[in-house]
Amino acid sequence: MKELPKWYVEKRKRAQELLKNAKPAKYGPDIDLNVFNMQVPAHEKVDEISELSEEVRDASRAVGTRDDEGHRSGTYFQHDNDVVYLKYTEWLKENLPEGLVVLNTDDAIRTYPWLEKYWFKHLSMGLDKYANYVAANSVGGAFVWVQEGVNVGYPLQACLYLGTDKGIQMPHNFIIAEPGSKIHIITGCTVNPECKAAAHVAATEIHVKEGAEVTLSMIHSWGQNFHVRPRMGATVEKNGILNMNYVLMNPVKSIQMYPTVILKGEGARASFRNLILSRKKSNIDIGSSIIFSAEGTKGEIVSRAVIMDESTLEMRGILRGNKPKTHGHLECRALLLSDNAIARAHPSLDGRSKETEMTHEAAVGKIADEQLYYLMTRGLSESEATSLIVRGFLDADIPGLPPELQAEINKIVSMTAEEVM
């Protein structure tokens, strides 16, 4: 195997030194990463998804991964810190044989010297100890490179499966969309149900070049004793578009994420759609940030959440209008179903030009008694009525999603709502 380049080895050493004094994250509970084991068992590569265990495939299906790879351009599958399956579909091979490059990030770093200029350029490794941890220790991650002018007609699916008790998964992902290209990536993160506790700490860097469009749909299903700290930074150039969709339906010990998008070129756009079901004793702190750094840029953050049991949810969002003729909207809505649950919304608008226009809506409240009463008079029990209202609240169409993925997300929401009620 080709050795890692000198620049990478030196930057990793520097990151390891900085990690000794790295600062905690600004938000969310601080976790001791030293209690988790970086040395997890190795996993063998497979030639077909069907060769993965039924347990692994069941978990991956629940987060949108298709065994048959139908309506997909390819599949990236990572088990703990090993990439066990990476393959393009026959459709992609026939139609776009050189239009899309997908690699294990470690292999991409060995292959492309120019990747140095992207490594922690969209995200500072000094952001906090979690970003620094990935810079110092990352293993694996998906490198996705779309060639100029290429429209990848079917979504690429990526699944990260965490299966080792007390293990830690630490991928570094890159998405680079060359000018005029277009891609949709579906990322499912899930765990072994027998795994009692573990951590997922990741970095994702996205570069959307002029006129390109990237849609990233993330469906996460963690465990009750899992800590999750994804770090994400993105840059969008002139007339580029970045759409980010996030779905979280299962309990988690703690999750804290705050992806930031910089709209760098004129006419660039970004949107976030977050659907969250906060259950049991979950501690969830999720934010999104859009920085409008060029004229004529637009962005939107829309979050919907249902909070129940003894969980805590913090919904954060910031729009920063640095340039004229910029438009942004921020919406946070939360449905509180328990007297023991806590929900807080933290919308922030930061206008730095007299020609920027930023708006926000925020609401936290319970189900209206009239809604329950109306449904119960139609023959539904209170739990059935509540389940129906929750499904309707979370059943939001996400612009740009393929119909089959929207149907999968709606199915996940419906099944979860029925289960918890």
Long-range contacts (C-beta under 8 A, 24 or more apart in sequence): 1-110, 2-110, 2-111, 3-110, 4-106, 4-109, 4-110, 5-109, 5-110, 5-113, 5-116, 7-116, 8-109, 8-116, 8-119, 11-119, 11-120, 11-135, 12-135, 12-136, 15-125, 15-132, 15-135, 15-136, 16-136, 16-137, 18-125, 18-126, 18-132, 18-135, 18-136, 19-129, 19-132, 19-133, 19-136, 22-126, 22-128, 22-129, 22-132, 22-133, 23-128, 23-129, 24-128, 24-129, 25-128, 25-129, 25-130, 25-229, 25-256, 26-128, 27-256, 27-258, 27-285, 27-287, 27-314, 27-316, 28-229, 28-254, 28-255, 28-256, 28-283, 28-285, 28-314, 29-254, 29-256, 29-283, 31-199, 31-227, 31-229, 31-254, 33-129, 33-130, 33-133, 33-168, 33-199, 33-201, 35-166, 36-166, 36-167, 36-168, 36-198, 36-199, 37-164, 37-166, 37-167, 37-168, 38-137, 38-139, 38-168, 38-170, 40-80, 40-81, 40-164, 40-167, 40-168, 41-80, 41-164, 42-82, 43-79, 43-80, 43-82, 43-84, 44-84, 45-82, 45-83, 45-84, 45-85, 46-84, 46-85, 48-85, 49-75, 49-77, 49-85, 52-77, 52-84, 52-85, 55-192, 55-193, 56-161, 56-163, 56-192, 59-161, 59-190, 59-191, 59-192, 59-193, 59-221, 60-159, 60-161, 60-188, 60-190, 62-188, 62-190, 62-221, 62-412, 63-159, 63-188, 63-189, 63-190, 63-219, 63-220, 63-221, 64-157, 64-186, 64-188, 64-217, 64-219, 64-405, 64-408, 64-409, 64-412, 65-157, 65-159, 65-186, 65-188, 66-157, 69-157, 71-154, 71-155, 71-402, 71-404, 72-154, 72-155, 72-156, 72-157, 73-100, 73-152, 73-153, 73-154, 73-155, 73-156, 74-100, 74-102, 74-156, 74-157, 75-156, 75-157, 75-158, 75-159, 76-102, 76-142, 76-156, 76-157, 76-158, 76-159, 77-158, 77-159, 77-161, 78-140, 78-141, 78-142, 78-158, 78-159, 78-160, 78-161, 78-169, 78-171, 79-161, 79-163, 80-161, 80-162, 80-163, 80-164, 80-167, 80-169, 81-139, 81-140, 81-169, 81-170, 81-171, 82-140, 83-140, 89-154, 91-153, 91-154, 92-152, 92-154, 95-153, 96-150, 96-152, 98-147, 99-146, 99-147, 99-150, 99-152, 100-144, 100-145, 100-146, 100-147, 100-150, 100-152, 100-156, 100-183, 101-143, 101-144, 101-145, 101-147, 102-142, 102-143, 102-144, 102-145, 102-156, 103-142, 103-143, 104-140, 104-141, 104-142, 104-143, 105-138, 105-140, 105-141, 105-142, 105-143, 105-171, 105-172, 105-173, 105-174, 106-139, 106-140, 106-141, 107-143, 108-143, 108-145, 108-174, 115-143, 115-174, 118-174, 118-176, 118-205, 118-207, 119-205, 120-203, 120-205, 121-205, 122-205, 122-206, 122-207, 122-233, 122-234, 122-235, 122-262, 123-203, 123-204, 123-205, 123-231, 123-232, 123-233, 123-260, 124-233, 125-203, 127-231, 128-231, 130-201, 130-229, 130-231, 131-203, 131-231, 133-170, 133-201, 134-170, 134-171, 134-172, 134-201, 134-202, 134-203, 134-231, 135-172, 135-203, 137-170, 138-170, 138-171, 138-172, 138-203, 139-170, 139-171, 140-170, 140-171, 140-172, 141-171, 141-172, 141-173, 141-174, 141-202, 141-203, 142-171, 142-173, 142-174, 143-173, 143-174, 144-173, 144-174, 144-175, 144-176, 144-183, 144-185, 145-174, 145-176, 145-178, 146-176, 146-177, 146-178, 146-181, 146-182, 146-183, 146-212, 147-178, 147-181, 148-178, 148-179, 148-180, 148-181, 149-178, 149-179, 149-180, 149-181, 150-178, 150-181, 150-182, 151-181, 151-182, 152-181, 152-182, 152-183, 152-184, 155-183, 155-184, 155-185, 155-186, 155-217, 155-402, 155-405, 156-183, 156-184, 156-185, 156-186, 157-185, 157-186, 157-187, 157-188, 158-185, 158-186, 158-187, 158-188, 159-187, 159-188, 159-189, 159-190, 160-187, 160-188, 160-189, 160-190, 160-200, 161-190, 161-191, 161-192, 162-189, 162-190, 162-191, 162-192, 162-195, 162-198, 162-200, 162-226, 163-191, 163-192, 163-195, 164-192, 164-195, 164-198, 165-194, 165-195, 165-196, 165-197, 165-198, 166-196, 166-197, 166-198, 167-195, 167-198, 167-199, 168-198, 168-199, 168-200, 168-201, 169-198, 169-199, 169-200, 169-201, 169-202, 170-200, 170-201, 170-202, 171-202, 171-203, 172-202, 172-203, 172-204, 172-205, 173-202, 173-203, 173-204, 173-205, 174-204, 174-205, 174-206, 175-204, 175-205, 175-206, 175-207, 175-214, 175-216, 176-206, 176-207, 176-209, 177-207, 177-208, 177-209, 177-212, 177-213, 177-214, 177-240, 178-209, 178-212, 179-209, 179-210, 179-211, 179-212, 180-210, 180-211, 180-212, 181-209, 181-212, 181-213, 182-212, 182-213, 182-214, 183-213, 183-214, 183-215, 184-214, 184-215, 184-216, 184-217, 184-400, 184-402, 185-214, 185-215, 185-216, 185-217, 186-217, 186-219, 186-405, 187-216, 187-217, 187-218, 187-219, 188-218, 188-219, 188-220, 188-221, 189-218, 189-219, 189-220, 189-221, 189-222, 189-228, 190-220, 190-221, 190-222, 191-221, 191-222, 191-223, 191-226, 193-223, 195-223, 196-223, 196-225, 197-223, 197-225, 197-226, 197-253, 198-223, 198-225, 198-226, 198-227, 199-226, 199-227, 199-228, 199-229, 200-226, 200-227, 200-228, 200-229, 200-230, 201-228, 201-229, 201-230, 201-231, 202-229, 202-230, 202-231, 203-230, 203-231, 203-232, 204-230, 204-231, 204-232, 204-233, 204-259, 205-232, 205-233, 205-234, 206-232, 206-233, 206-234, 206-235, 206-242, 207-234, 207-235, 207-237, 208-234, 208-235, 208-236, 208-237, 208-240, 208-241, 208-242, 208-268, 209-237, 209-240, 210-237, 210-238, 210-239, 210-240, 210-265, 211-238, 211-239, 211-240, 212-237, 212-240, 212-241, 213-240, 213-241, 213-242, 213-243, 214-240, 214-241, 214-242, 214-243, 215-242, 215-243, 215-244, 215-245, 215-400, 215-401, 216-242, 216-243, 216-244, 216-245, 217-245, 217-247, 217-398, 217-401, 217-405, 218-244, 218-245, 218-246, 218-247, 219-247, 219-409, 219-412, 220-246, 220-247, 220-248, 220-250, 220-255, 221-248, 221-249, 221-250, 222-248, 222-250, 222-251, 222-252, 222-253, 222-255, 223-250, 223-251, 223-252, 223-253, 224-251, 224-252, 224-253, 224-280, 224-281, 224-282, 225-253, 226-252, 226-253, 227-252, 227-253, 227-254, 227-255, 228-252, 228-254, 228-255, 228-256, 228-257, 229-255, 229-256, 229-257, 230-257, 230-259, 231-257, 232-257, 232-259, 232-260, 233-259, 233-260, 233-261, 233-262, 234-259, 234-260, 234-261, 234-262, 234-270, 235-261, 235-262, 235-264, 236-261, 236-262, 236-263, 236-264, 236-265, 236-268, 236-269, 236-270, 237-264, 237-265, 237-268, 238-265, 238-266, 238-267, 238-268, 238-294, 239-265, 239-266, 239-267, 239-268, 240-265, 240-268, 240-269, 241-268, 241-269, 241-270, 242-269, 242-270, 242-271, 243-270, 243-271, 243-273, 243-399, 243-400, 244-270, 244-271, 244-272, 244-273, 244-288, 245-272, 245-273, 245-274, 245-398, 245-401, 246-272, 246-273, 246-274, 246-275, 246-276, 246-286, 247-275, 247-276, 247-409, 247-412, 247-413, 248-275, 248-276, 248-277, 248-284, 248-286, 249-277, 249-412, 249-413, 249-416, 250-277, 250-279, 250-416, 251-279, 251-280, 251-281, 251-282, 251-311, 252-282, 252-283, 252-284, 253-281, 253-282, 253-283, 254-282, 254-283, 254-284, 254-285, 255-282, 255-283, 255-284, 255-285, 255-286, 256-285, 256-286, 257-285, 257-286, 257-287, 258-286, 258-287, 258-288, 258-289, 258-316, 259-288, 259-289, 260-288, 260-289, 260-290, 260-291, 261-288, 261-289, 261-290, 261-291, 261-299, 262-291, 262-293, 263-290, 263-291, 263-292, 263-293, 263-294, 263-297, 263-298, 263-299, 263-326, 264-293, 264-294, 265-294, 265-297, 266-294, 266-295, 266-296, 266-297, 267-294, 267-296, 267-297, 268-294, 268-297, 269-297, 269-298, 269-299, 270-298, 270-299, 270-300, 271-299, 271-300, 271-301, 271-302, 271-399, 272-300, 272-301, 272-302, 272-303, 272-317, 273-302, 273-303, 273-396, 273-398, 273-399, 274-301, 274-302, 274-303, 274-304, 274-305, 274-315, 275-304, 275-305, 275-394, 275-396, 275-409, 275-413, 276-303, 276-304, 276-305, 276-306, 276-313, 277-305, 277-306, 277-308, 277-390, 277-394, 277-413, 277-416, 277-417, 277-420, 278-305, 278-306, 278-307, 278-308, 278-311, 278-312, 278-313, 278-341, 278-343, 279-308, 279-309, 279-311, 279-420, 280-309, 280-310, 280-311, 281-309, 281-310, 281-311, 282-311, 282-312, 282-313, 283-311, 283-312, 284-311, 284-312, 284-313, 284-314, 285-313, 285-314, 285-316, 286-313, 286-314, 286-315, 286-316, 287-314, 287-315, 287-316, 287-317, 287-318, 287-346, 288-316, 288-317, 288-318, 289-317, 289-318, 289-319, 289-320, 290-318, 290-319, 290-320, 290-328, 291-320, 291-322, 292-319, 292-320, 292-321, 292-322, 292-323, 292-326, 292-328, 292-356, 293-322, 293-323, 294-323, 295-323, 295-324, 295-325, 295-326, 296-325, 296-326, 297-323, 297-326, 297-327, 298-326, 298-327, 298-328, 299-327, 299-328, 299-329, 300-328, 300-329, 300-330, 300-331, 301-328, 301-329, 301-330, 301-331, 302-329, 302-331, 302-396, 303-331, 303-332, 303-333, 304-333, 304-334, 304-393, 304-394, 304-396, 305-333, 305-334, 305-335, 305-343, 306-334, 306-335, 306-337, 306-390, 306-393, 306-394, 307-334, 307-335, 307-336, 307-337, 307-338, 307-341, 307-342, 307-343, 308-336, 308-337, 308-338, 308-341, 308-420, 309-338, 309-340, 309-341, 310-338, 310-340, 310-341, 311-338, 311-341, 311-342, 312-341, 312-342, 312-343, 313-341, 313-342, 313-343, 313-344, 314-344, 314-346, 315-343, 315-344, 315-345, 315-346, 316-346, 316-348, 317-346, 317-347, 317-348, 317-360, 318-347, 318-348, 318-349, 318-350, 319-348, 319-349, 319-350, 319-358, 319-360, 320-350, 320-352, 321-349, 321-350, 321-351, 321-352, 321-353, 321-356, 321-357, 321-358, 322-352, 322-353, 322-356, 323-353, 323-356, 324-353, 324-354, 324-355, 324-356, 325-355, 325-356, 326-353, 326-355, 326-356, 326-357, 327-356, 327-357, 327-358, 328-356, 328-357, 328-358, 328-359, 329-358, 329-359, 329-360, 330-358, 330-359, 330-360, 330-361, 330-362, 331-360, 331-361, 331-362, 332-360, 332-361, 332-362, 332-363, 333-361, 333-362, 333-363, 333-364, 333-393, 334-363, 334-364, 334-365, 335-365, 335-366, 335-367, 335-389, 335-390, 335-393, 336-364, 336-365, 336-366, 337-366, 337-367, 337-386, 337-390, 383-421, 384-421, 386-421, 387-417, 387-418, 387-421, 390-417, 390-421, 391-417
